[in-house]
Amino acid sequence: MSIINFETYKKTGKIAYVEDPQILAEDNFAEEMDNLATVMEMSTDELLSELSLRVNDKSGLRAVADSHLVDELTQRLLAIEYVLFLTISKNTKK
């Protein structure tokens, strides 16, 4: 995987690539993105079911980290709370 070094481009106007071995050694980037996509494609019911299975039996149906499942549910919870807050504040009489 080649990563463009934008600092070099801003200074010289020439395209250069990052050569940091730590950045280039991260081969699991594609796998991480696949896991995030899998979790984002799941319905809320699927996320809850998957976490319930893992809590009760220590095994789930999908090969994604618990942290990904929890993060996605948290994001959805925040979005739902925000919409509910706006709806309640709009429809509350003063």
N, CA, C and O atoms as a printed pandas DataFrame, in Angstrom:
     atom_number atom_name residue_name chain_id  residue_number  x_coord  y_coord  z_coord
0              1         N          MET        A               1    0.842   -1.165    0.000
1              2        CA          MET        A               1    0.000    0.000    0.000
2              3         C          MET        A               1    0.890    1.232    0.000
3              4         O          MET        A               1    1.801    1.328    0.822
4              5         N          SER        A               2    0.651    2.166   -0.893
5              6        CA          SER        A               2    1.409    3.405   -0.974
6              7         C          SER        A               2    0.591    4.544   -0.387
7              8         O          SER        A               2   -0.590    4.706   -0.693
8              9         N          ILE        A               3    1.238    5.323    0.455
9             10        CA          ILE        A               3    0.587    6.462    1.084
10            11         C          ILE        A               3    1.342    7.717    0.675
11            12         O          ILE        A               3    2.557    7.803    0.850
12            13         N          ILE        A               4    0.622    8.685    0.133
13            14        CA          ILE        A               4    1.254    9.926   -0.305
14            15         C          ILE        A               4    1.604   10.784    0.905
15            16         O          ILE        A               4    0.804   10.933    1.830
16            17         N          ASN        A               5    2.801   11.342    0.884
17            18        CA          ASN        A               5    3.258   12.236    1.941
18            19         C          ASN        A               5    2.872   13.663    1.544
19            20         O          ASN        A               5    3.535   14.284    0.713
20            21         N          PHE        A               6    1.802   14.175    2.140
21            22        CA          PHE        A               6    1.295   15.485    1.756
22            23         C          PHE        A               6    2.180   16.628    2.231
23            24         O          PHE        A               6    2.178   17.699    1.624
24            25         N          GLU        A               7    2.929   16.424    3.297
25            26        CA          GLU        A               7    3.852   17.462    3.765
26            27         C          GLU        A               7    4.917   17.745    2.698
27            28         O          GLU        A               7    5.228   18.902    2.414
28            29         N          THR        A               8    5.459   16.702    2.125
29            30        CA          THR        A               8    6.455   16.869    1.066
30            31         C          THR        A               8    5.834   17.541   -0.149
31            32         O          THR        A               8    6.459   18.395   -0.778
32            33         N          TYR        A               9    4.604   17.156   -0.481
33            34        CA          TYR        A               9    3.929   17.744   -1.628
34            35         C          TYR        A               9    3.682   19.241   -1.410
35            36         O          TYR        A               9    3.855   20.042   -2.328
36            37         N          LYS        A              10    3.277   19.613   -0.187
37            38        CA          LYS        A              10    3.035   21.030    0.095
38            39         C          LYS        A              10    4.326   21.849    0.002
39            40         O          LYS        A              10    4.307   22.991   -0.456
40            41         N          LYS        A              11    5.441   21.265    0.435
41            42        CA          LYS        A              11    6.713   21.992    0.447
42            43         C          LYS        A              11    7.354   22.070   -0.933
43            44         O          LYS        A              11    7.837   23.128   -1.337
44            45         N          THR        A              12    7.359   20.955   -1.655
45            46        CA          THR        A              12    8.108   20.893   -2.913
46            47         C          THR        A              12    7.227   20.839   -4.154
47            48         O          THR        A              12    7.692   21.135   -5.255
48            49         N          GLY        A              13    5.964   20.465   -3.990
49            50        CA          GLY        A              13    5.095   20.322   -5.146
50            51         C          GLY        A              13    5.278   19.004   -5.871
51            52         O          GLY        A              13    4.664   18.780   -6.914
52            53         N          LYS        A              14    6.111   18.133   -5.334
53            54        CA          LYS        A              14    6.344   16.820   -5.942
54            55         C          LYS        A              14    5.712   15.735   -5.081
55            56         O          LYS        A              14    5.665   15.832   -3.855
56            57         N          ILE        A              15    5.236   14.715   -5.749
57            58        CA          ILE        A              15    4.615   13.605   -5.031
58            59         C          ILE        A              15    5.701   12.692   -4.476
59            60         O          ILE        A              15    6.577   12.220   -5.200
60            61         N          ALA        A              16    5.616   12.459   -3.170
61            62        CA          ALA        A              16    6.510   11.521   -2.494
62            63         C          ALA        A              16    5.641   10.599   -1.653
63            64         O          ALA        A              16    4.512   10.942   -1.304
64            65         N          TYR        A              17    6.164    9.454   -1.339
65            66        CA          TYR        A              17    5.398    8.478   -0.591
66            67         C          TYR        A              17    5.990    8.286    0.794
67            68         O          TYR        A              17    7.195    8.435    0.998
68            69         N          VAL        A              18    5.117    7.948    1.750
69            70        CA          VAL        A              18    5.538    7.691    3.123
70            71         C          VAL        A              18    6.362    6.420    3.138
71            72         O          VAL        A              18    5.989    5.416    2.532
72            73         N          GLU        A              19    7.474    6.472    3.829
73            74        CA          GLU        A              19    8.339    5.303    3.917
74            75         C          GLU        A              19    8.510    4.826    5.351
75            76         O          GLU        A              19    9.427    4.060    5.649
76            77         N          ASP        A              20    7.629    5.276    6.240
77            78        CA          ASP        A              20    7.692    4.876    7.640
78            79         C          ASP        A              20    7.311    3.401    7.753
79            80         O          ASP        A              20    6.195    3.027    7.391
80            81         N          PRO        A              21    8.220    2.558    8.249
81            82        CA          PRO        A              21    7.918    1.116    8.312
82            83         C          PRO        A              21    6.754    0.788    9.229
83            84         O          PRO        A              21    6.053   -0.199    9.005
84            85         N          GLN        A              22    6.534    1.602   10.263
85            86        CA          GLN        A              22    5.422    1.340   11.180
86            87         C          GLN        A              22    4.087    1.523   10.462
87            88         O          GLN        A              22    3.174    0.715   10.632
88            89         N          ILE        A              23    3.972    2.564    9.673
89            90        CA          ILE        A              23    2.737    2.807    8.929
90            91         C          ILE        A              23    2.551    1.749    7.849
91            92         O          ILE        A              23    1.449    1.232    7.664
92            93         N          LEU        A              24    3.611    1.434    7.148
93            94        CA          LEU        A              24    3.519    0.462    6.060
94            95         C          LEU        A              24    3.306   -0.958    6.556
95            96         O          LEU        A              24    2.830   -1.807    5.802
96            97         N          ALA        A              25    3.652   -1.235    7.821
97            98        CA          ALA        A              25    3.512   -2.583    8.363
98            99         C          ALA        A              25    2.079   -2.908    8.758
99           100         O          ALA        A              25    1.782   -4.056    9.089
100          101         N          GLU        A              26    1.213   -1.957    8.730
101          102        CA          GLU        A              26   -0.162   -2.188    9.139
102          103         C          GLU        A              26   -0.945   -2.850    8.010
103          104         O          GLU        A              26   -1.695   -2.192    7.289
104          105         N          ASP        A              27   -0.762   -4.146    7.869
105          106        CA          ASP        A              27   -1.424   -4.906    6.806
106          107         C          ASP        A              27   -2.877   -5.215    7.134
107          108         O          ASP        A              27   -3.645   -5.612    6.259
108          109         N          ASN        A              28   -3.250   -5.032    8.387
109          110        CA          ASN        A              28   -4.613   -5.375    8.778
110          111         C          ASN        A              28   -5.591   -4.237    8.517
111          112         O          ASN        A              28   -6.732   -4.295    8.977
112          113         N          PHE        A              29   -5.168   -3.193    7.781
113          114        CA          PHE        A              29   -6.057   -2.066    7.490
114          115         C          PHE        A              29   -7.284   -2.526    6.713
115          116         O          PHE        A              29   -8.405   -2.145    7.049
116          117         N          ALA        A              30   -7.090   -3.329    5.694
117          118        CA          ALA        A              30   -8.216   -3.803    4.885
118          119         C          ALA        A              30   -9.154   -4.678    5.719
119          120         O          ALA        A              30  -10.374   -4.593    5.581
120          121         N          GLU        A              31   -8.589   -5.505    6.571
121          122        CA          GLU        A              31   -9.409   -6.355    7.429
122          123         C          GLU        A              31  -10.214   -5.515    8.415
123          124         O          GLU        A              31  -11.383   -5.799    8.678
124          125         N          GLU        A              32   -9.582   -4.491    8.951
125          126        CA          GLU        A              32  -10.269   -3.586    9.881
126          127         C          GLU        A              32  -11.437   -2.879    9.189
127          128         O          GLU        A              32  -12.519   -2.753    9.763
128          129         N          MET        A              33  -11.216   -2.426    7.973
129          130        CA          MET        A              33  -12.278   -1.758    7.219
130          131         C          MET        A              33  -13.413   -2.727    6.891
131          132         O          MET        A              33  -14.582   -2.340    6.916
132          133         N          ASP        A              34  -13.079   -3.983    6.585
133          134        CA          ASP        A              34  -14.106   -4.996    6.331
134          135         C          ASP        A              34  -14.952   -5.229    7.578
135          136         O          ASP        A              34  -16.174   -5.355    7.492
136          137         N          ASN        A              35  -14.298   -5.287    8.733
137          138        CA          ASN        A              35  -15.030   -5.481    9.989
138          139         C          ASN        A              35  -15.954   -4.305   10.273
139          140         O          ASN        A              35  -17.096   -4.496   10.690
140          141         N          LEU        A              36  -15.466   -3.093   10.048
141          142        CA          LEU        A              36  -16.307   -1.911   10.261
142          143         C          LEU        A              36  -17.495   -1.909    9.297
143          144         O          LEU        A              36  -18.613   -1.574    9.689
144          145         N          ALA        A              37  -17.258   -2.277    8.055
145          146        CA          ALA        A              37  -18.343   -2.330    7.075
146          147         C          ALA        A              37  -19.372   -3.385    7.459
147          148         O          ALA        A              37  -20.575   -3.167    7.317
148          149         N          THR        A              38  -18.900   -4.522    7.942
149          150        CA          THR        A              38  -19.811   -5.593    8.373
150          151         C          THR        A              38  -20.717   -5.106    9.487
151          152         O          THR        A              38  -21.926   -5.334    9.460
152          153         N          VAL        A              39  -20.128   -4.433   10.467
153          154        CA          VAL        A              39  -20.904   -3.956   11.611
154          155         C          VAL        A              39  -21.887   -2.865   11.182
155          156         O          VAL        A              39  -23.017   -2.825   11.668
156          157         N          MET        A              40  -21.468   -1.991   10.285
157          158        CA          MET        A              40  -22.342   -0.907    9.838
158          159         C          MET        A              40  -23.514   -1.420    9.001
159          160         O          MET        A              40  -24.569   -0.788    8.950
160          161         N          GLU        A              41  -23.327   -2.564    8.346
161          162        CA          GLU        A              41  -24.397   -3.149    7.533
162          163         C          GLU        A              41  -25.419   -3.907    8.375
163          164         O          GLU        A              41  -26.518   -4.196    7.903
164          165         N          MET        A              42  -25.072   -4.225    9.597
165          166        CA          MET        A              42  -25.969   -4.987   10.456
166          167         C          MET        A              42  -27.094   -4.093   10.969
167          168         O          MET        A              42  -26.893   -2.905   11.224
168          169         N          SER        A              43  -28.281   -4.683   11.118
169          170        CA          SER        A              43  -29.387   -3.934   11.703
170          171         C          SER        A              43  -29.155   -3.817   13.211
171          172         O          SER        A              43  -28.325   -4.526   13.780
172          173         N          THR        A              44  -29.884   -2.934   13.831
173          174        CA          THR        A              44  -29.756   -2.757   15.279
174          175         C          THR        A              44  -30.131   -4.038   16.007
175          176         O          THR        A              44  -29.486   -4.407   16.988
176          177         N          ASP        A              45  -31.167   -4.717   15.535
177          178        CA          ASP        A              45  -31.555   -5.994   16.137
178          179         C          ASP        A              45  -30.442   -7.027   16.023
179          180         O          ASP        A              45  -30.192   -7.782   16.962
180          181         N          GLU        A              46  -29.774   -7.060   14.872
181          182        CA          GLU        A              46  -28.656   -7.996   14.697
182          183         C          GLU        A              46  -27.504   -7.672   15.654
183          184         O          GLU        A              46  -26.894   -8.570   16.235
184          185         N          LEU        A              47  -27.221   -6.388   15.807
185          186        CA          LEU        A              47  -26.152   -5.991   16.729
186          187         C          LEU        A              47  -26.477   -6.414   18.154
187          188         O          LEU        A              47  -25.630   -6.962   18.858
188          189         N          LEU        A              48  -27.703   -6.156   18.570
189          190        CA          LEU        A              48  -28.114   -6.533   19.919
190          191         C          LEU        A              48  -28.095   -8.047   20.114
191          192         O          LEU        A              48  -27.665   -8.539   21.157
192          193         N          SER        A              49  -28.558   -8.776   19.113
193          194        CA          SER        A              49  -28.547  -10.242   19.197
194          195         C          SER        A              49  -27.127  -10.777   19.277
195          196         O          SER        A              49  -26.841  -11.677   20.067
196          197         N          GLU        A              50  -26.244  -10.228   18.465
197          198        CA          GLU        A              50  -24.845  -10.673   18.464
198          199         C          GLU        A              50  -24.190  -10.427   19.824
199          200         O          GLU        A              50  -23.496  -11.296   20.352
200          201         N          LEU        A              51  -24.416   -9.242   20.384
201          202        CA          LEU        A              51  -23.839   -8.949   21.694
202          203         C          LEU        A              51  -24.458   -9.814   22.788
203          204         O          LEU        A              51  -23.765  -10.244   23.710
204          205         N          SER        A              52  -25.752  -10.067   22.687
205          206        CA          SER        A              52  -26.413  -10.933   23.674
206          207         C          SER        A              52  -25.849  -12.347   23.634
207          208         O          SER        A              52  -25.624  -12.966   24.674
208          209         N          LEU        A              53  -25.623  -12.850   22.425
209          210        CA          LEU        A              53  -25.016  -14.177   22.298
210          211         C          LEU        A              53  -23.632  -14.209   22.937
211          212         O          LEU        A              53  -23.285  -15.159   23.638
212          213         N          ARG        A              54  -22.850  -13.170   22.691
213          214        CA          ARG        A              54  -21.486  -13.131   23.218
214          215         C          ARG        A              54  -21.460  -12.997   24.727
215          216         O          ARG        A              54  -20.584  -13.562   25.382
216          217         N          VAL        A              55  -22.402  -12.261   25.290
217          218        CA          VAL        A              55  -22.448  -12.092   26.740
218          219         C          VAL        A              55  -22.834  -13.406   27.416
219          220         O          VAL        A              55  -22.264  -13.782   28.441
220          221         N          ASN        A              56  -23.799  -14.090   26.834
221          222        CA          ASN        A              56  -24.301  -15.314   27.448
222          223         C          ASN        A              56  -23.451  -16.544   27.156
223          224         O          ASN        A              56  -23.253  -17.375   28.043
224          225         N          ASP        A              57  -22.944  -16.679   25.938
225          226        CA          ASP        A              57  -22.259  -17.910   25.546
226          227         C          ASP        A              57  -20.787  -17.730   25.205
227          228         O          ASP        A              57  -20.088  -18.717   24.975
228          229         N          LYS        A              58  -20.305  -16.504   25.168
229          230        CA          LYS        A              58  -18.918  -16.195   24.792
230          231         C          LYS        A              58  -18.614  -16.556   23.338
231          232         O          LYS        A              58  -17.450  -16.692   22.962
232          233         N          SER        A              59  -19.644  -16.709   22.530
233          234        CA          SER        A              59  -19.431  -16.950   21.099
234          235         C          SER        A              59  -20.504  -16.217   20.325
235          236         O          SER        A              59  -21.622  -16.031   20.805
236          237         N          GLY        A              60  -20.154  -15.809   19.134
237          238        CA          GLY        A              60  -21.110  -15.094   18.312
238          239         C          GLY        A              60  -21.167  -15.699   16.929
239          240         O          GLY        A              60  -20.496  -16.690   16.639
240          241         N          LEU        A              61  -21.973  -15.097   16.080
241          242        CA          LEU        A              61  -22.132  -15.604   14.726
242          243         C          LEU        A              61  -21.142  -14.981   13.748
243          244         O          LEU        A              61  -20.852  -15.562   12.702
244          245         N          ARG        A              62  -20.623  -13.804   14.083
245          246        CA          ARG        A              62  -19.721  -13.094   13.175
246          247         C          ARG        A              62  -18.350  -12.931   13.800
247          248         O          ARG        A              62  -18.196  -12.938   15.022
248          249         N          ALA        A              63  -17.361  -12.786   12.940
249          250        CA          ALA        A              63  -15.974  -12.669   13.404
250          251         C          ALA        A              63  -15.556  -11.202   13.460
251          252         O          ALA        A              63  -14.617  -10.791   12.778
252          253         N          VAL        A              64  -16.250  -10.425   14.268
253          254        CA          VAL        A              64  -15.876   -9.032   14.480
254          255         C          VAL        A              64  -15.680   -8.810   15.973
255          256         O          VAL        A              64  -16.236   -9.530   16.802
256          257         N          ALA        A              65  -14.890   -7.813   16.295
257          258        CA          ALA        A              65  -14.572   -7.538   17.695
258          259         C          ALA        A              65  -15.788   -6.977   18.429
259          260         O          ALA        A              65  -16.629   -6.295   17.845
260          261         N          ASP        A              66  -15.856   -7.281   19.714
261          262        CA          ASP        A              66  -16.918   -6.736   20.550
262          263         C          ASP        A              66  -16.897   -5.211   20.524
263          264         O          ASP        A              66  -17.946   -4.565   20.532
264          265         N          SER        A              67  -15.710   -4.651   20.494
265          266        CA          SER        A              67  -15.596   -3.188   20.524
266          267         C          SER        A              67  -16.256   -2.551   19.306
267          268         O          SER        A              67  -16.829   -1.466   19.409
268          269         N          HIS        A              68  -16.179   -3.218   18.148
269          270        CA          HIS        A              68  -16.840   -2.688   16.952
270          271         C          HIS        A              68  -18.362   -2.696   17.128
271          272         O          HIS        A              68  -19.046   -1.745   16.750
272          273         N          LEU        A              69  -18.869   -3.764   17.698
273          274        CA          LEU        A              69  -20.311   -3.866   17.926
274          275         C          LEU        A              69  -20.783   -2.790   18.906
275          276         O          LEU        A              69  -21.797   -2.130   18.677
276          277         N          VAL        A              70  -20.046   -2.627   19.981
277          278        CA          VAL        A              70  -20.405   -1.638   20.999
278          279         C          VAL        A              70  -20.303   -0.225   20.435
279          280         O          VAL        A              70  -21.172    0.610   20.687
280          281         N          ASP        A              71  -19.250    0.045   19.675
281          282        CA          ASP        A              71  -19.093    1.377   19.076
282          283         C          ASP        A              71  -20.254    1.708   18.142
283          284         O          ASP        A              71  -20.782    2.819   18.178
284          285         N          GLU        A              72  -20.647    0.763   17.318
285          286        CA          GLU        A              72  -21.741    1.012   16.374
286          287         C          GLU        A              72  -23.054    1.233   17.114
287          288         O          GLU        A              72  -23.820    2.130   16.761
288          289         N          LEU        A              73  -23.320    0.428   18.131
289          290        CA          LEU        A              73  -24.551    0.619   18.906
290          291         C          LEU        A              73  -24.540    1.962   19.626
291          292         O          LEU        A              73  -25.578    2.615   19.735
292          293         N          THR        A              74  -23.389    2.374   20.112
293          294        CA          THR        A              74  -23.275    3.666   20.787
294          295         C          THR        A              74  -23.567    4.808   19.827
295          296         O          THR        A              74  -24.278    5.750   20.178
296          297         N          GLN        A              75  -23.016    4.730   18.608
297          298        CA          GLN        A              75  -23.285    5.767   17.613
298          299         C          GLN        A              75  -24.772    5.847   17.277
299          300         O          GLN        A              75  -25.328    6.936   17.139
300          301         N          ARG        A              76  -25.404    4.692   17.149
301          302        CA          ARG        A              76  -26.838    4.683   16.848
302          303         C          ARG        A              76  -27.645    5.232   18.017
303          304         O          ARG        A              76  -28.617    5.960   17.815
304          305         N          LEU        A              77  -27.249    4.889   19.230
305          306        CA          LEU        A              77  -27.930    5.394   20.419
306          307         C          LEU        A              77  -27.855    6.918   20.483
307          308         O          LEU        A              77  -28.851    7.586   20.761
308          309         N          LEU        A              78  -26.670    7.458   20.223
309          310        CA          LEU        A              78  -26.505    8.916   20.248
310          311         C          LEU        A              78  -27.373    9.586   19.193
311          312         O          LEU        A              78  -27.969   10.631   19.454
312          313         N          ALA        A              79  -27.450    8.994   18.007
313          314        CA          ALA        A              79  -28.276    9.556   16.941
314          315         C          ALA        A              79  -29.755    9.514   17.322
315          316         O          ALA        A              79  -30.486   10.477   17.087
316          317         N          ILE        A              80  -30.188    8.416   17.902
317          318        CA          ILE        A              80  -31.589    8.281   18.318
318          319         C          ILE        A              80  -31.912    9.282   19.424
319          320         O          ILE        A              80  -32.951    9.941   19.381
320          321         N          GLU        A              81  -31.028    9.397   20.412
321          322        CA          GLU        A              81  -31.253   10.348   21.499
322          323         C          GLU        A              81  -31.330   11.777   20.968
323          324         O          GLU        A              81  -32.155   12.564   21.433
324          325         N          TYR        A              82  -30.486   12.118   20.006
325          326        CA          TYR        A              82  -30.475   13.458   19.436
326          327         C          TYR        A              82  -31.796   13.761   18.742
327          328         O          TYR        A              82  -32.378   14.826   18.953
328          329         N          VAL        A              83  -32.272   12.835   17.918
329          330        CA          VAL        A              83  -33.533   13.036   17.209
330          331         C          VAL        A              83  -34.695   13.117   18.199
331          332         O          VAL        A              83  -35.591   13.945   18.034
332          333         N          LEU        A              84  -34.687   12.267   19.221
333          334        CA          LEU        A              84  -35.751   12.326   20.226
334          335         C          LEU        A              84  -35.727   13.657   20.973
335          336         O          LEU        A              84  -36.779   14.241   21.233
336          337         N          PHE        A              85  -34.540   14.136   21.317
337          338        CA          PHE        A              85  -34.410   15.413   22.006
338          339         C          PHE        A              85  -34.983   16.540   21.161
339          340         O          PHE        A              85  -35.734   17.374   21.668
340          341         N          LEU        A              86  -34.640   16.573   19.884
341          342        CA          LEU        A              86  -35.148   17.618   18.994
342          343         C          LEU        A              86  -36.664   17.535   18.857
343          344         O          LEU        A              86  -37.350   18.558   18.867
344          345         N          THR        A              87  -37.181   16.329   18.730
345          346        CA          THR        A              87  -38.612   16.140   18.575
346          347         C          THR        A              87  -39.360   16.570   19.826
347          348         O          THR        A              87  -40.378   17.257   19.742
348          349         N          ILE        A              88  -38.859   16.167   20.981
349          350        CA          ILE        A              88  -39.514   16.529   22.245
350          351         C          ILE        A              88  -39.440   18.030   22.468
351          352         O          ILE        A              88  -40.430   18.635   22.881
352          353         N          SER        A              89  -38.301   18.642   22.208
353          354        CA          SER        A              89  -38.173   20.083   22.432
354          355         C          SER        A              89  -39.048   20.876   21.462
355          356         O          SER        A              89  -39.552   21.941   21.819
356          357         N          LYS        A              90  -39.232   20.379   20.256
357          358        CA          LYS        A              90  -40.092   21.065   19.276
358          359         C          LYS        A              90  -41.557   20.964   19.661
359          360         O          LYS        A              90  -42.326   21.903   19.454
360          361         N          ASN        A              91  -41.939   19.835   20.216
361          362        CA          ASN        A              91  -43.345   19.587   20.501
362          363         C          ASN        A              91  -43.745   19.860   21.957
363          364         O          ASN        A              91  -44.875   19.568   22.349
364          365         N          THR        A              92  -42.853   20.404   22.741
365          366        CA          THR        A              92  -43.170   20.714   24.134
366          367         C          THR        A              92  -43.708   22.125   24.207
367          368         O          THR        A              92  -43.117   23.067   23.679
368          369         N          LYS        A              93  -44.845   22.250   24.872
369          370        CA          LYS        A              93  -45.456   23.567   25.025
370          371         C          LYS        A              93  -44.792   24.279   26.193
371          372         O          LYS        A              93  -44.441   23.666   27.201
372          373         N          LYS        A              94  -44.630   25.584   26.033
373          374        CA          LYS        A              94  -44.004   26.364   27.095
374          375         C          LYS        A              94  -45.043   27.050   27.940
375          376         O          LYS        A              94  -44.699   27.755   28.889
